[in-house]
Amino acid sequence: MKKRKKLLFLLVAAAVILLVWGLSTLITPQQLQQALASTGALAPVCYMGLFVLLPAFFFPVAVLALAGGLLFGLWWGSVYTFIGALLNCALMFWLSRNVGRSQVQRLVARKLSAQWQQRLQLASGKEGFVLLIILRLIPAVPYNLINYTFGLTEISFSSYMLASAIGIIPGTFIFINIGDKTLEAGSPSFWLAIVLLILLLAVTGALGKKLFPSQKQKDTQKIGEQK
């Protein structure tokens, strides 16, 4: 009976992933914003609900965030996105640790390099807390994969949630700000939003290289130490 339930869960999850993937290739932030706006006073609840559920099936978080900025503006868009993202972090962590652990392990083995896997295996205590904050800051690191991967580590749920809350604030503000300024394309505030995104990419890119140096960087570092 347990095997049947697990198989049913996996089949349903696979079907939803395919559906969400199909939608993600067709839906733009503007279309999503219009759909949410049509719900009237329920728009904030619907938006946060989508943010809780869709990333678990690998719907692009950026599409949701840009739609939130378009619809709710910078302040409320950031608030609703922050709440939805945190609830999603909790959901995906719980699914990874308690429901689909073996499936997540296979996903991580397929998606992450051996270097990343080795580093994340040690993600516990203070080091894991700091590592998670940094990874949350880097837009190039898939948000969805972080959630599932940390469910496999030894980090506590409370530490995971606190680090996630700290780490998602800058990216949330920047992407919501871009969504908010999309209708003002060409204005000084729009270009400022783009500059903030470029700065985030540059700073976090440097952090990523420091965290996970290439083999060439490692060899150069060894030569320097030998000298």
PyMOL commands that place a pseudoatom at each C-alpha (Angstrom):
pseudoatom trace, name=CA, resn=MET, resi=1, chain=A, elem=C, hetatm=0, pos=[0.000, 0.000, 0.000]
pseudoatom trace, name=CA, resn=LYS, resi=2, chain=A, elem=C, hetatm=0, pos=[2.854, 2.399, 0.860]
pseudoatom trace, name=CA, resn=LYS, resi=3, chain=A, elem=C, hetatm=0, pos=[4.550, 1.633, -2.463]
pseudoatom trace, name=CA, resn=ARG, resi=4, chain=A, elem=C, hetatm=0, pos=[1.318, 2.302, -4.339]
pseudoatom trace, name=CA, resn=LYS, resi=5, chain=A, elem=C, hetatm=0, pos=[0.808, 5.617, -2.568]
pseudoatom trace, name=CA, resn=LYS, resi=6, chain=A, elem=C, hetatm=0, pos=[4.379, 6.626, -3.302]
pseudoatom trace, name=CA, resn=LEU, resi=7, chain=A, elem=C, hetatm=0, pos=[4.013, 5.652, -6.966]
pseudoatom trace, name=CA, resn=LEU, resi=8, chain=A, elem=C, hetatm=0, pos=[0.760, 7.619, -7.220]
pseudoatom trace, name=CA, resn=PHE, resi=9, chain=A, elem=C, hetatm=0, pos=[2.422, 10.649, -5.631]
pseudoatom trace, name=CA, resn=LEU, resi=10, chain=A, elem=C, hetatm=0, pos=[5.318, 10.463, -8.101]
pseudoatom trace, name=CA, resn=LEU, resi=11, chain=A, elem=C, hetatm=0, pos=[2.992, 10.116, -11.093]
pseudoatom trace, name=CA, resn=VAL, resi=12, chain=A, elem=C, hetatm=0, pos=[0.907, 13.093, -9.988]
pseudoatom trace, name=CA, resn=ALA, resi=13, chain=A, elem=C, hetatm=0, pos=[4.065, 15.137, -9.297]
pseudoatom trace, name=CA, resn=ALA, resi=14, chain=A, elem=C, hetatm=0, pos=[5.472, 14.263, -12.729]
pseudoatom trace, name=CA, resn=ALA, resi=15, chain=A, elem=C, hetatm=0, pos=[2.211, 15.280, -14.415]
pseudoatom trace, name=CA, resn=VAL, resi=16, chain=A, elem=C, hetatm=0, pos=[2.127, 18.595, -12.530]
pseudoatom trace, name=CA, resn=ILE, resi=17, chain=A, elem=C, hetatm=0, pos=[5.799, 19.282, -13.373]
pseudoatom trace, name=CA, resn=LEU, resi=18, chain=A, elem=C, hetatm=0, pos=[5.081, 18.758, -17.073]
pseudoatom trace, name=CA, resn=LEU, resi=19, chain=A, elem=C, hetatm=0, pos=[2.021, 21.016, -16.868]
pseudoatom trace, name=CA, resn=VAL, resi=20, chain=A, elem=C, hetatm=0, pos=[3.869, 23.756, -14.997]
pseudoatom trace, name=CA, resn=TRP, resi=21, chain=A, elem=C, hetatm=0, pos=[6.837, 23.515, -17.374]
pseudoatom trace, name=CA, resn=GLY, resi=22, chain=A, elem=C, hetatm=0, pos=[4.481, 23.918, -20.302]
pseudoatom trace, name=CA, resn=LEU, resi=23, chain=A, elem=C, hetatm=0, pos=[2.845, 26.935, -18.689]
pseudoatom trace, name=CA, resn=SER, resi=24, chain=A, elem=C, hetatm=0, pos=[6.219, 28.508, -17.869]
pseudoatom trace, name=CA, resn=THR, resi=25, chain=A, elem=C, hetatm=0, pos=[7.160, 28.486, -21.552]
pseudoatom trace, name=CA, resn=LEU, resi=26, chain=A, elem=C, hetatm=0, pos=[3.901, 30.165, -22.532]
pseudoatom trace, name=CA, resn=ILE, resi=27, chain=A, elem=C, hetatm=0, pos=[3.051, 32.571, -19.706]
pseudoatom trace, name=CA, resn=THR, resi=28, chain=A, elem=C, hetatm=0, pos=[4.732, 35.985, -19.499]
pseudoatom trace, name=CA, resn=PRO, resi=29, chain=A, elem=C, hetatm=0, pos=[4.853, 38.163, -16.364]
pseudoatom trace, name=CA, resn=GLN, resi=30, chain=A, elem=C, hetatm=0, pos=[2.350, 40.516, -18.002]
pseudoatom trace, name=CA, resn=GLN, resi=31, chain=A, elem=C, hetatm=0, pos=[-0.128, 37.692, -18.665]
pseudoatom trace, name=CA, resn=LEU, resi=32, chain=A, elem=C, hetatm=0, pos=[0.257, 36.399, -15.128]
pseudoatom trace, name=CA, resn=GLN, resi=33, chain=A, elem=C, hetatm=0, pos=[-0.255, 39.892, -13.752]
pseudoatom trace, name=CA, resn=GLN, resi=34, chain=A, elem=C, hetatm=0, pos=[-3.472, 40.274, -15.755]
pseudoatom trace, name=CA, resn=ALA, resi=35, chain=A, elem=C, hetatm=0, pos=[-4.758, 36.888, -14.586]
pseudoatom trace, name=CA, resn=LEU, resi=36, chain=A, elem=C, hetatm=0, pos=[-4.087, 37.775, -10.950]
pseudoatom trace, name=CA, resn=ALA, resi=37, chain=A, elem=C, hetatm=0, pos=[-5.627, 41.228, -11.338]
pseudoatom trace, name=CA, resn=SER, resi=38, chain=A, elem=C, hetatm=0, pos=[-8.845, 39.593, -12.537]
pseudoatom trace, name=CA, resn=THR, resi=39, chain=A, elem=C, hetatm=0, pos=[-9.252, 37.975, -9.091]
pseudoatom trace, name=CA, resn=GLY, resi=40, chain=A, elem=C, hetatm=0, pos=[-9.821, 41.403, -7.509]
pseudoatom trace, name=CA, resn=ALA, resi=41, chain=A, elem=C, hetatm=0, pos=[-9.390, 41.581, -3.751]
pseudoatom trace, name=CA, resn=LEU, resi=42, chain=A, elem=C, hetatm=0, pos=[-8.134, 37.987, -3.703]
pseudoatom trace, name=CA, resn=ALA, resi=43, chain=A, elem=C, hetatm=0, pos=[-5.128, 38.864, -5.869]
pseudoatom trace, name=CA, resn=PRO, resi=44, chain=A, elem=C, hetatm=0, pos=[-2.614, 39.026, -2.968]
pseudoatom trace, name=CA, resn=VAL, resi=45, chain=A, elem=C, hetatm=0, pos=[-3.771, 35.654, -1.596]
pseudoatom trace, name=CA, resn=CYS, resi=46, chain=A, elem=C, hetatm=0, pos=[-3.720, 34.068, -5.059]
pseudoatom trace, name=CA, resn=TYR, resi=47, chain=A, elem=C, hetatm=0, pos=[-0.254, 35.476, -5.756]
pseudoatom trace, name=CA, resn=MET, resi=48, chain=A, elem=C, hetatm=0, pos=[1.202, 34.176, -2.491]
pseudoatom trace, name=CA, resn=GLY, resi=49, chain=A, elem=C, hetatm=0, pos=[-0.500, 30.824, -3.090]
pseudoatom trace, name=CA, resn=LEU, resi=50, chain=A, elem=C, hetatm=0, pos=[1.112, 30.555, -6.518]
pseudoatom trace, name=CA, resn=PHE, resi=51, chain=A, elem=C, hetatm=0, pos=[4.478, 31.461, -4.981]
pseudoatom trace, name=CA, resn=VAL, resi=52, chain=A, elem=C, hetatm=0, pos=[4.082, 28.715, -2.391]
pseudoatom trace, name=CA, resn=LEU, resi=53, chain=A, elem=C, hetatm=0, pos=[3.198, 25.981, -4.876]
pseudoatom trace, name=CA, resn=LEU, resi=54, chain=A, elem=C, hetatm=0, pos=[4.571, 26.670, -8.368]
pseudoatom trace, name=CA, resn=PRO, resi=55, chain=A, elem=C, hetatm=0, pos=[8.329, 26.811, -7.561]
pseudoatom trace, name=CA, resn=ALA, resi=56, chain=A, elem=C, hetatm=0, pos=[8.022, 23.317, -6.048]
pseudoatom trace, name=CA, resn=PHE, resi=57, chain=A, elem=C, hetatm=0, pos=[7.362, 22.183, -9.620]
pseudoatom trace, name=CA, resn=PHE, resi=58, chain=A, elem=C, hetatm=0, pos=[10.188, 24.321, -11.069]
pseudoatom trace, name=CA, resn=PHE, resi=59, chain=A, elem=C, hetatm=0, pos=[8.091, 27.199, -12.378]
pseudoatom trace, name=CA, resn=PRO, resi=60, chain=A, elem=C, hetatm=0, pos=[10.502, 30.152, -12.916]
pseudoatom trace, name=CA, resn=VAL, resi=61, chain=A, elem=C, hetatm=0, pos=[10.553, 32.289, -9.783]
pseudoatom trace, name=CA, resn=ALA, resi=62, chain=A, elem=C, hetatm=0, pos=[11.595, 35.357, -11.803]
pseudoatom trace, name=CA, resn=VAL, resi=63, chain=A, elem=C, hetatm=0, pos=[8.316, 35.253, -13.777]
pseudoatom trace, name=CA, resn=LEU, resi=64, chain=A, elem=C, hetatm=0, pos=[6.322, 35.267, -10.536]
pseudoatom trace, name=CA, resn=ALA, resi=65, chain=A, elem=C, hetatm=0, pos=[8.399, 38.060, -8.999]
pseudoatom trace, name=CA, resn=LEU, resi=66, chain=A, elem=C, hetatm=0, pos=[8.161, 40.303, -12.065]
pseudoatom trace, name=CA, resn=ALA, resi=67, chain=A, elem=C, hetatm=0, pos=[4.394, 39.775, -12.166]
pseudoatom trace, name=CA, resn=GLY, resi=68, chain=A, elem=C, hetatm=0, pos=[4.231, 40.690, -8.473]
pseudoatom trace, name=CA, resn=GLY, resi=69, chain=A, elem=C, hetatm=0, pos=[6.110, 43.912, -9.095]
pseudoatom trace, name=CA, resn=LEU, resi=70, chain=A, elem=C, hetatm=0, pos=[3.858, 44.790, -12.033]
pseudoatom trace, name=CA, resn=LEU, resi=71, chain=A, elem=C, hetatm=0, pos=[0.678, 44.185, -10.067]
pseudoatom trace, name=CA, resn=PHE, resi=72, chain=A, elem=C, hetatm=0, pos=[1.427, 45.296, -6.520]
pseudoatom trace, name=CA, resn=GLY, resi=73, chain=A, elem=C, hetatm=0, pos=[4.288, 47.757, -6.854]
pseudoatom trace, name=CA, resn=LEU, resi=74, chain=A, elem=C, hetatm=0, pos=[7.593, 47.751, -5.005]
pseudoatom trace, name=CA, resn=TRP, resi=75, chain=A, elem=C, hetatm=0, pos=[6.451, 47.766, -1.360]
pseudoatom trace, name=CA, resn=TRP, resi=76, chain=A, elem=C, hetatm=0, pos=[3.513, 45.362, -1.316]
pseudoatom trace, name=CA, resn=GLY, resi=77, chain=A, elem=C, hetatm=0, pos=[5.004, 43.266, -4.092]
pseudoatom trace, name=CA, resn=SER, resi=78, chain=A, elem=C, hetatm=0, pos=[8.088, 42.726, -1.924]
pseudoatom trace, name=CA, resn=VAL, resi=79, chain=A, elem=C, hetatm=0, pos=[5.987, 41.883, 1.149]
pseudoatom trace, name=CA, resn=TYR, resi=80, chain=A, elem=C, hetatm=0, pos=[3.776, 39.361, -0.653]
pseudoatom trace, name=CA, resn=THR, resi=81, chain=A, elem=C, hetatm=0, pos=[6.741, 37.806, -2.448]
pseudoatom trace, name=CA, resn=PHE, resi=82, chain=A, elem=C, hetatm=0, pos=[8.741, 37.500, 0.751]
pseudoatom trace, name=CA, resn=ILE, resi=83, chain=A, elem=C, hetatm=0, pos=[5.868, 35.736, 2.530]
pseudoatom trace, name=CA, resn=GLY, resi=84, chain=A, elem=C, hetatm=0, pos=[5.143, 33.420, -0.410]
pseudoatom trace, name=CA, resn=ALA, resi=85, chain=A, elem=C, hetatm=0, pos=[8.815, 32.599, -0.933]
pseudoatom trace, name=CA, resn=LEU, resi=86, chain=A, elem=C, hetatm=0, pos=[9.368, 31.753, 2.736]
pseudoatom trace, name=CA, resn=LEU, resi=87, chain=A, elem=C, hetatm=0, pos=[6.333, 29.463, 2.804]
pseudoatom trace, name=CA, resn=ASN, resi=88, chain=A, elem=C, hetatm=0, pos=[7.611, 27.811, -0.364]
pseudoatom trace, name=CA, resn=CYS, resi=89, chain=A, elem=C, hetatm=0, pos=[11.054, 27.329, 1.201]
pseudoatom trace, name=CA, resn=ALA, resi=90, chain=A, elem=C, hetatm=0, pos=[9.404, 25.537, 4.116]
pseudoatom trace, name=CA, resn=LEU, resi=91, chain=A, elem=C, hetatm=0, pos=[7.273, 23.355, 1.820]
pseudoatom trace, name=CA, resn=MET, resi=92, chain=A, elem=C, hetatm=0, pos=[10.142, 22.271, -0.428]
pseudoatom trace, name=CA, resn=PHE, resi=93, chain=A, elem=C, hetatm=0, pos=[12.448, 21.593, 2.515]
pseudoatom trace, name=CA, resn=TRP, resi=94, chain=A, elem=C, hetatm=0, pos=[9.765, 19.409, 4.121]
pseudoatom trace, name=CA, resn=LEU, resi=95, chain=A, elem=C, hetatm=0, pos=[9.075, 17.538, 0.868]
pseudoatom trace, name=CA, resn=SER, resi=96, chain=A, elem=C, hetatm=0, pos=[12.774, 16.854, 0.385]
pseudoatom trace, name=CA, resn=ARG, resi=97, chain=A, elem=C, hetatm=0, pos=[13.405, 15.696, 3.932]
pseudoatom trace, name=CA, resn=ASN, resi=98, chain=A, elem=C, hetatm=0, pos=[10.220, 13.716, 4.534]
pseudoatom trace, name=CA, resn=VAL, resi=99, chain=A, elem=C, hetatm=0, pos=[8.551, 12.705, 1.260]
pseudoatom trace, name=CA, resn=GLY, resi=100, chain=A, elem=C, hetatm=0, pos=[10.760, 12.471, -1.813]
pseudoatom trace, name=CA, resn=ARG, resi=101, chain=A, elem=C, hetatm=0, pos=[14.255, 12.145, -0.379]
pseudoatom trace, name=CA, resn=SER, resi=102, chain=A, elem=C, hetatm=0, pos=[15.508, 9.494, -2.814]
pseudoatom trace, name=CA, resn=GLN, resi=103, chain=A, elem=C, hetatm=0, pos=[14.094, 11.404, -5.807]
pseudoatom trace, name=CA, resn=VAL, resi=104, chain=A, elem=C, hetatm=0, pos=[15.776, 14.617, -4.662]
pseudoatom trace, name=CA, resn=GLN, resi=105, chain=A, elem=C, hetatm=0, pos=[19.079, 12.773, -4.205]
pseudoatom trace, name=CA, resn=ARG, resi=106, chain=A, elem=C, hetatm=0, pos=[18.922, 11.608, -7.814]
pseudoatom trace, name=CA, resn=LEU, resi=107, chain=A, elem=C, hetatm=0, pos=[18.011, 15.120, -8.964]
pseudoatom trace, name=CA, resn=VAL, resi=108, chain=A, elem=C, hetatm=0, pos=[20.942, 16.634, -7.066]
pseudoatom trace, name=CA, resn=ALA, resi=109, chain=A, elem=C, hetatm=0, pos=[23.338, 14.008, -8.433]
pseudoatom trace, name=CA, resn=ARG, resi=110, chain=A, elem=C, hetatm=0, pos=[22.195, 14.876, -11.947]
pseudoatom trace, name=CA, resn=LYS, resi=111, chain=A, elem=C, hetatm=0, pos=[22.096, 18.660, -11.639]
pseudoatom trace, name=CA, resn=LEU, resi=112, chain=A, elem=C, hetatm=0, pos=[25.058, 19.483, -9.383]
pseudoatom trace, name=CA, resn=SER, resi=113, chain=A, elem=C, hetatm=0, pos=[28.757, 18.894, -9.908]
pseudoatom trace, name=CA, resn=ALA, resi=114, chain=A, elem=C, hetatm=0, pos=[30.689, 16.665, -7.518]
pseudoatom trace, name=CA, resn=GLN, resi=115, chain=A, elem=C, hetatm=0, pos=[32.321, 19.782, -6.060]
pseudoatom trace, name=CA, resn=TRP, resi=116, chain=A, elem=C, hetatm=0, pos=[28.963, 21.328, -5.179]
pseudoatom trace, name=CA, resn=GLN, resi=117, chain=A, elem=C, hetatm=0, pos=[27.650, 18.069, -3.774]
pseudoatom trace, name=CA, resn=GLN, resi=118, chain=A, elem=C, hetatm=0, pos=[30.691, 17.650, -1.550]
pseudoatom trace, name=CA, resn=ARG, resi=119, chain=A, elem=C, hetatm=0, pos=[30.406, 21.204, -0.250]
pseudoatom trace, name=CA, resn=LEU, resi=120, chain=A, elem=C, hetatm=0, pos=[26.686, 20.897, 0.459]
pseudoatom trace, name=CA, resn=GLN, resi=121, chain=A, elem=C, hetatm=0, pos=[27.155, 17.625, 2.344]
pseudoatom trace, name=CA, resn=LEU, resi=122, chain=A, elem=C, hetatm=0, pos=[28.994, 19.669, 4.971]
pseudoatom trace, name=CA, resn=ALA, resi=123, chain=A, elem=C, hetatm=0, pos=[26.215, 22.276, 5.180]
pseudoatom trace, name=CA, resn=SER, resi=124, chain=A, elem=C, hetatm=0, pos=[25.459, 22.200, 8.870]
pseudoatom trace, name=CA, resn=GLY, resi=125, chain=A, elem=C, hetatm=0, pos=[25.982, 24.525, 11.811]
pseudoatom trace, name=CA, resn=LYS, resi=126, chain=A, elem=C, hetatm=0, pos=[27.357, 28.014, 11.276]
pseudoatom trace, name=CA, resn=GLU, resi=127, chain=A, elem=C, hetatm=0, pos=[29.091, 27.162, 7.978]
pseudoatom trace, name=CA, resn=GLY, resi=128, chain=A, elem=C, hetatm=0, pos=[25.884, 25.784, 6.483]
pseudoatom trace, name=CA, resn=PHE, resi=129, chain=A, elem=C, hetatm=0, pos=[23.950, 28.840, 7.683]
pseudoatom trace, name=CA, resn=VAL, resi=130, chain=A, elem=C, hetatm=0, pos=[26.371, 31.268, 6.013]
pseudoatom trace, name=CA, resn=LEU, resi=131, chain=A, elem=C, hetatm=0, pos=[26.606, 29.127, 2.874]
pseudoatom trace, name=CA, resn=LEU, resi=132, chain=A, elem=C, hetatm=0, pos=[22.824, 29.139, 2.466]
pseudoatom trace, name=CA, resn=ILE, resi=133, chain=A, elem=C, hetatm=0, pos=[22.632, 32.929, 2.810]
pseudoatom trace, name=CA, resn=ILE, resi=134, chain=A, elem=C, hetatm=0, pos=[25.280, 33.353, 0.099]
pseudoatom trace, name=CA, resn=LEU, resi=135, chain=A, elem=C, hetatm=0, pos=[23.624, 30.853, -2.231]
pseudoatom trace, name=CA, resn=ARG, resi=136, chain=A, elem=C, hetatm=0, pos=[20.292, 32.646, -1.783]
pseudoatom trace, name=CA, resn=LEU, resi=137, chain=A, elem=C, hetatm=0, pos=[21.966, 35.866, -2.894]
pseudoatom trace, name=CA, resn=ILE, resi=138, chain=A, elem=C, hetatm=0, pos=[23.260, 34.405, -6.181]
pseudoatom trace, name=CA, resn=PRO, resi=139, chain=A, elem=C, hetatm=0, pos=[20.557, 34.612, -8.896]
pseudoatom trace, name=CA, resn=ALA, resi=140, chain=A, elem=C, hetatm=0, pos=[22.461, 32.112, -11.063]
pseudoatom trace, name=CA, resn=VAL, resi=141, chain=A, elem=C, hetatm=0, pos=[21.979, 29.381, -8.436]
pseudoatom trace, name=CA, resn=PRO, resi=142, chain=A, elem=C, hetatm=0, pos=[18.523, 27.817, -8.987]
pseudoatom trace, name=CA, resn=TYR, resi=143, chain=A, elem=C, hetatm=0, pos=[16.211, 28.809, -6.122]
pseudoatom trace, name=CA, resn=ASN, resi=144, chain=A, elem=C, hetatm=0, pos=[14.216, 25.575, -6.435]
pseudoatom trace, name=CA, resn=LEU, resi=145, chain=A, elem=C, hetatm=0, pos=[17.269, 23.350, -6.309]
pseudoatom trace, name=CA, resn=ILE, resi=146, chain=A, elem=C, hetatm=0, pos=[18.588, 25.074, -3.172]
pseudoatom trace, name=CA, resn=ASN, resi=147, chain=A, elem=C, hetatm=0, pos=[15.328, 24.359, -1.347]
pseudoatom trace, name=CA, resn=TYR, resi=148, chain=A, elem=C, hetatm=0, pos=[15.321, 20.692, -2.220]
pseudoatom trace, name=CA, resn=THR, resi=149, chain=A, elem=C, hetatm=0, pos=[19.066, 20.205, -1.734]
pseudoatom trace, name=CA, resn=PHE, resi=150, chain=A, elem=C, hetatm=0, pos=[19.168, 21.653, 1.781]
pseudoatom trace, name=CA, resn=GLY, resi=151, chain=A, elem=C, hetatm=0, pos=[16.462, 19.222, 2.808]
pseudoatom trace, name=CA, resn=LEU, resi=152, chain=A, elem=C, hetatm=0, pos=[19.126, 16.525, 2.372]
pseudoatom trace, name=CA, resn=THR, resi=153, chain=A, elem=C, hetatm=0, pos=[21.648, 18.254, 4.638]
pseudoatom trace, name=CA, resn=GLU, resi=154, chain=A, elem=C, hetatm=0, pos=[22.009, 18.232, 8.425]
pseudoatom trace, name=CA, resn=ILE, resi=155, chain=A, elem=C, hetatm=0, pos=[20.955, 21.868, 8.810]
pseudoatom trace, name=CA, resn=SER, resi=156, chain=A, elem=C, hetatm=0, pos=[18.086, 22.409, 11.251]
pseudoatom trace, name=CA, resn=PHE, resi=157, chain=A, elem=C, hetatm=0, pos=[14.750, 23.691, 9.982]
pseudoatom trace, name=CA, resn=SER, resi=158, chain=A, elem=C, hetatm=0, pos=[14.965, 26.865, 12.092]
pseudoatom trace, name=CA, resn=SER, resi=159, chain=A, elem=C, hetatm=0, pos=[18.467, 27.708, 10.799]
pseudoatom trace, name=CA, resn=TYR, resi=160, chain=A, elem=C, hetatm=0, pos=[17.367, 26.966, 7.241]
pseudoatom trace, name=CA, resn=MET, resi=161, chain=A, elem=C, hetatm=0, pos=[14.375, 29.293, 7.499]
pseudoatom trace, name=CA, resn=LEU, resi=162, chain=A, elem=C, hetatm=0, pos=[16.322, 32.133, 9.135]
pseudoatom trace, name=CA, resn=ALA, resi=163, chain=A, elem=C, hetatm=0, pos=[19.148, 31.942, 6.571]
pseudoatom trace, name=CA, resn=SER, resi=164, chain=A, elem=C, hetatm=0, pos=[16.579, 31.778, 3.767]
pseudoatom trace, name=CA, resn=ALA, resi=165, chain=A, elem=C, hetatm=0, pos=[14.762, 34.859, 5.096]
pseudoatom trace, name=CA, resn=ILE, resi=166, chain=A, elem=C, hetatm=0, pos=[18.014, 36.836, 5.207]
pseudoatom trace, name=CA, resn=GLY, resi=167, chain=A, elem=C, hetatm=0, pos=[19.252, 35.606, 1.833]
pseudoatom trace, name=CA, resn=ILE, resi=168, chain=A, elem=C, hetatm=0, pos=[16.133, 36.234, -0.254]
pseudoatom trace, name=CA, resn=ILE, resi=169, chain=A, elem=C, hetatm=0, pos=[15.613, 39.868, 0.774]
pseudoatom trace, name=CA, resn=PRO, resi=170, chain=A, elem=C, hetatm=0, pos=[18.038, 41.535, -1.718]
pseudoatom trace, name=CA, resn=GLY, resi=171, chain=A, elem=C, hetatm=0, pos=[16.946, 39.454, -4.710]
pseudoatom trace, name=CA, resn=THR, resi=172, chain=A, elem=C, hetatm=0, pos=[13.276, 39.921, -3.853]
pseudoatom trace, name=CA, resn=PHE, resi=173, chain=A, elem=C, hetatm=0, pos=[13.639, 43.698, -3.678]
pseudoatom trace, name=CA, resn=ILE, resi=174, chain=A, elem=C, hetatm=0, pos=[15.621, 43.904, -6.927]
pseudoatom trace, name=CA, resn=PHE, resi=175, chain=A, elem=C, hetatm=0, pos=[13.347, 41.693, -9.045]
pseudoatom trace, name=CA, resn=ILE, resi=176, chain=A, elem=C, hetatm=0, pos=[10.163, 43.256, -7.677]
pseudoatom trace, name=CA, resn=ASN, resi=177, chain=A, elem=C, hetatm=0, pos=[11.669, 46.676, -8.343]
pseudoatom trace, name=CA, resn=ILE, resi=178, chain=A, elem=C, hetatm=0, pos=[12.291, 45.727, -11.983]
pseudoatom trace, name=CA, resn=GLY, resi=179, chain=A, elem=C, hetatm=0, pos=[8.712, 44.493, -12.302]
pseudoatom trace, name=CA, resn=ASP, resi=180, chain=A, elem=C, hetatm=0, pos=[7.446, 47.698, -10.730]
pseudoatom trace, name=CA, resn=LYS, resi=181, chain=A, elem=C, hetatm=0, pos=[9.465, 49.843, -13.161]
pseudoatom trace, name=CA, resn=THR, resi=182, chain=A, elem=C, hetatm=0, pos=[8.745, 47.784, -16.307]
pseudoatom trace, name=CA, resn=LEU, resi=183, chain=A, elem=C, hetatm=0, pos=[5.977, 50.157, -17.371]
pseudoatom trace, name=CA, resn=GLU, resi=184, chain=A, elem=C, hetatm=0, pos=[8.447, 53.043, -17.028]
pseudoatom trace, name=CA, resn=ALA, resi=185, chain=A, elem=C, hetatm=0, pos=[11.024, 51.573, -19.434]
pseudoatom trace, name=CA, resn=GLY, resi=186, chain=A, elem=C, hetatm=0, pos=[13.627, 54.194, -20.309]
pseudoatom trace, name=CA, resn=SER, resi=187, chain=A, elem=C, hetatm=0, pos=[13.051, 56.306, -17.201]
pseudoatom trace, name=CA, resn=PRO, resi=188, chain=A, elem=C, hetatm=0, pos=[15.860, 56.983, -14.673]
pseudoatom trace, name=CA, resn=SER, resi=189, chain=A, elem=C, hetatm=0, pos=[14.150, 54.741, -12.101]
pseudoatom trace, name=CA, resn=PHE, resi=190, chain=A, elem=C, hetatm=0, pos=[13.992, 51.879, -14.622]
pseudoatom trace, name=CA, resn=TRP, resi=191, chain=A, elem=C, hetatm=0, pos=[17.705, 52.147, -15.410]
pseudoatom trace, name=CA, resn=LEU, resi=192, chain=A, elem=C, hetatm=0, pos=[18.489, 52.333, -11.695]
pseudoatom trace, name=CA, resn=ALA, resi=193, chain=A, elem=C, hetatm=0, pos=[16.620, 49.033, -11.237]
pseudoatom trace, name=CA, resn=ILE, resi=194, chain=A, elem=C, hetatm=0, pos=[18.714, 47.480, -14.027]
pseudoatom trace, name=CA, resn=VAL, resi=195, chain=A, elem=C, hetatm=0, pos=[21.942, 48.797, -12.481]
pseudoatom trace, name=CA, resn=LEU, resi=196, chain=A, elem=C, hetatm=0, pos=[20.991, 47.272, -9.112]
pseudoatom trace, name=CA, resn=LEU, resi=197, chain=A, elem=C, hetatm=0, pos=[20.443, 43.917, -10.833]
pseudoatom trace, name=CA, resn=ILE, resi=198, chain=A, elem=C, hetatm=0, pos=[23.837, 44.158, -12.569]
pseudoatom trace, name=CA, resn=LEU, resi=199, chain=A, elem=C, hetatm=0, pos=[25.507, 44.981, -9.245]
pseudoatom trace, name=CA, resn=LEU, resi=200, chain=A, elem=C, hetatm=0, pos=[23.824, 41.987, -7.595]
pseudoatom trace, name=CA, resn=LEU, resi=201, chain=A, elem=C, hetatm=0, pos=[24.997, 39.702, -10.411]
pseudoatom trace, name=CA, resn=ALA, resi=202, chain=A, elem=C, hetatm=0, pos=[28.554, 41.072, -10.242]
pseudoatom trace, name=CA, resn=VAL, resi=203, chain=A, elem=C, hetatm=0, pos=[28.921, 40.849, -6.458]
pseudoatom trace, name=CA, resn=THR, resi=204, chain=A, elem=C, hetatm=0, pos=[27.320, 37.434, -6.135]
pseudoatom trace, name=CA, resn=GLY, resi=205, chain=A, elem=C, hetatm=0, pos=[29.267, 36.158, -9.146]
pseudoatom trace, name=CA, resn=ALA, resi=206, chain=A, elem=C, hetatm=0, pos=[32.488, 37.046, -7.318]
pseudoatom trace, name=CA, resn=LEU, resi=207, chain=A, elem=C, hetatm=0, pos=[31.182, 35.323, -4.179]
pseudoatom trace, name=CA, resn=GLY, resi=208, chain=A, elem=C, hetatm=0, pos=[30.325, 32.235, -6.210]
pseudoatom trace, name=CA, resn=LYS, resi=209, chain=A, elem=C, hetatm=0, pos=[33.839, 32.040, -7.660]
pseudoatom trace, name=CA, resn=LYS, resi=210, chain=A, elem=C, hetatm=0, pos=[35.293, 32.348, -4.176]
pseudoatom trace, name=CA, resn=LEU, resi=211, chain=A, elem=C, hetatm=0, pos=[33.017, 29.635, -2.814]
pseudoatom trace, name=CA, resn=PHE, resi=212, chain=A, elem=C, hetatm=0, pos=[33.518, 27.261, -5.729]
pseudoatom trace, name=CA, resn=PRO, resi=213, chain=A, elem=C, hetatm=0, pos=[36.821, 28.128, -7.449]
pseudoatom trace, name=CA, resn=SER, resi=214, chain=A, elem=C, hetatm=0, pos=[37.628, 26.549, -10.795]
pseudoatom trace, name=CA, resn=GLN, resi=215, chain=A, elem=C, hetatm=0, pos=[40.430, 24.022, -11.115]
pseudoatom trace, name=CA, resn=LYS, resi=216, chain=A, elem=C, hetatm=0, pos=[42.625, 26.695, -12.711]
pseudoatom trace, name=CA, resn=GLN, resi=217, chain=A, elem=C, hetatm=0, pos=[42.102, 28.980, -9.710]
pseudoatom trace, name=CA, resn=LYS, resi=218, chain=A, elem=C, hetatm=0, pos=[42.922, 26.123, -7.347]
pseudoatom trace, name=CA, resn=ASP, resi=219, chain=A, elem=C, hetatm=0, pos=[46.160, 25.371, -9.205]
pseudoatom trace, name=CA, resn=THR, resi=220, chain=A, elem=C, hetatm=0, pos=[47.146, 29.053, -9.139]
pseudoatom trace, name=CA, resn=GLN, resi=221, chain=A, elem=C, hetatm=0, pos=[46.406, 29.186, -5.397]
pseudoatom trace, name=CA, resn=LYS, resi=222, chain=A, elem=C, hetatm=0, pos=[48.547, 26.088, -4.764]
pseudoatom trace, name=CA, resn=ILE, resi=223, chain=A, elem=C, hetatm=0, pos=[51.459, 27.551, -6.716]
pseudoatom trace, name=CA, resn=GLY, resi=224, chain=A, elem=C, hetatm=0, pos=[51.194, 30.760, -4.695]
pseudoatom trace, name=CA, resn=GLU, resi=225, chain=A, elem=C, hetatm=0, pos=[51.218, 28.793, -1.424]
pseudoatom trace, name=CA, resn=GLN, resi=226, chain=A, elem=C, hetatm=0, pos=[54.271, 26.781, -2.525]
pseudoatom trace, name=CA, resn=LYS, resi=227, chain=A, elem=C, hetatm=0, pos=[56.160, 29.978, -3.256]
for i in range(1, 227): cmd.bond("trace and resi %d" % i, "trace and resi %d" % (i + 1))
show_as sticks, trace
zoom trace
